[in-house]
Amino acid sequence: EGRTVIETNYDEIGNFSENKLRVRIGNLWGFLDKTGEWVIRPQFLKALDFKENRAAVSIIPHKLGLNKRWGFIDETGEWKISPEYLSAGNFAAGKAWVRKGFRVGFVNPEGEYLIQADFHGATDFERGHSVAKWEARYGLINESGKWLIKPKYLQIGDFEASTGLANAKKRNSKMGLIDSLGNKKSKFSYALISAESEGLRLVKLNRRSPSRRKYGFIDSTGKEIIKPIYSKAAAFSEGLARVKLKHGGKWGYIDHSGNFVIEPSFEHAYDFYNGLAVVSKTFRGEKKLINKAGNEVLKSANFVFRDGFSEGKAMVYQGGDQAGFNYVDTLGNLLCSQSYEQVSRFRHGRAFVRKDNKWAMINEKGALLTSFRFDGVKNVENDLAKVSVATLYGIADLNGAFILPVEYEKIHLVAQNLFGIEKGDRIGYLSAKGDWVWQLAK
C-alpha cells in the first residue's frame, strides 16, 4: 500500500470511457484503468476515447508514412483495424467514419466498409443518421449511406432528441429549422434560433444592419408567433418573456401572444420565479419585487433586493442594526437569523455566507453546515465545492462533510468527474465520488 506503481504527472487527461482513462505523457497517449494501472502504455500520437470496445488512435507518422496513421485498437491495445487512414471517428451503432485521401466512408469493427467512401466528410452516427459533406455542402445520410437530405447547407447542427429538429444554415448564412427528412420547419431568416422553452423558440433576424437584427419567437412548427420587433429578448419563463423594444430602451414583459403584460419601464429585469420577478427602474436603482400584474410586492423597509431568485431564494441587503446580506423567499420571509458580509446564490440547495472574512456553508433553511473557517469557496463539479484556508484547499459535499480535508496545495478539475490533487511533490487523482482513482505519488 502506498507503493508508486505508475507515473502520475500527466500532460493531458481525457475522460473515463468504458472503464479506461485516456492520458498523455509528453507527445504520446495511452490508457489507464480505474486503479491507475496502465492498460495500454503511451505509444500513440493521437487517440480518441473508447466507444463500443474500439478506440481510434494514430501512430507516429514516420512508422507508416505521412498519409497512413489512423486505425482502431481493442481494449488490450491490439490492432483490430490497421492504421491506414488519414483520420477516423468514434464507433456508434456498429460503424465508424474513416478518411482515405479526400473521401470518407464507414467501416464495421473488423474494418470492412459498410458505407463506401463517397463523402468529403461525416460525423459519428446518432439516432440513425450522420451529417455528411459533399464538396462544401452538408446533408444527412441514413445507415445505408443514402441521402436523407441532399448536401445543400453550409452547416447542420445536432438534431434534438425531443423535437427531432436541427438548425441548418444556408450559403447566405441565414439559419432555419429542418427535420431529419429535410423538411423545412421555419423560414431561413435567422442568425440565432434557441432551444424550445414553453413551446416557443427565441429567434434573431439575420440582417446587415445591427439595428434590424430583431428578436421574435417561433413555435415548434417554425411558425412565427411573435414578430421579430425587439432589440433584446430572453426565453419565456412562467408564461412571460423579458423584452426591449429598442436599443437603450427599457425592459418589459410579454405573454405568448406578444402582448405587453407589464409595460417596458425597467433598466434591469430578471425572469419570473413562482410568480415573482426582481426589477429596477434605473441603472443603479433599488431592485424591487413585482408580481405578474407589475405591482410591487413584499415591499419592506428592512431590506432591498440584490439579485433575482435562485432555487426560490433571492439575495437581499438589510439595513439598520442587522446591516448585511441575507435571503428572502417568495413570501418575503428572511431565511437566516442574522445577516452576513457577503452571500452566494443557492445551488443544489446550498449556499455560502461570509462572516469576519471567513466563509461557511448553509442549507436551504439557513442552517450552518460548517463553521466559518474558509477563506475561499467555489462550486466546481456536480454537488461538490472547493474550499480553502490560507493557501490550502479541500473538497466538501452538500452536507458540509469533507471529501478531502483542507490540506492540499492545488485542486483542479482535469476532466469530467475527475480532480487533479497536488501536495508537495506528489500528485494524485480523485473521482467526484471521493474515491482515489490513484493515490498521491511522486
SULZI-V27354 format. One record per helix or strand of 3 or more residues. SS is the DSSP state (A for helix, B for strand). FROM is the first residue (numbers start at 1). LEN is the number of residues. If there is no record, write none. Layout:
ss = [SS | SS]
from = [FROM | FROM]
len = [LEN | LEN]
This chain:
ss = [B | B | B | B | B | A | B | B | B | B | B | B | B | B | B | B | B | B | A | B | B | B | B | B | B | B | B | B | A | B | B | B | B | B | B | B | B | B | B | B]
from = [12 | 20 | 28 | 38 | 54 | 61 | 70 | 79 | 95 | 103 | 113 | 129 | 137 | 147 | 165 | 175 | 190 | 200 | 210 | 215 | 224 | 240 | 251 | 260 | 276 | 287 | 303 | 313 | 320 | 324 | 350 | 358 | 376 | 384 | 392 | 402 | 410 | 418 | 426 | 436]
len = [6 | 6 | 5 | 7 | 5 | 3 | 4 | 7 | 6 | 5 | 7 | 6 | 5 | 7 | 5 | 5 | 8 | 6 | 3 | 5 | 7 | 5 | 4 | 7 | 5 | 4 | 8 | 6 | 3 | 5 | 6 | 5 | 6 | 6 | 5 | 7 | 6 | 6 | 6 | 6]
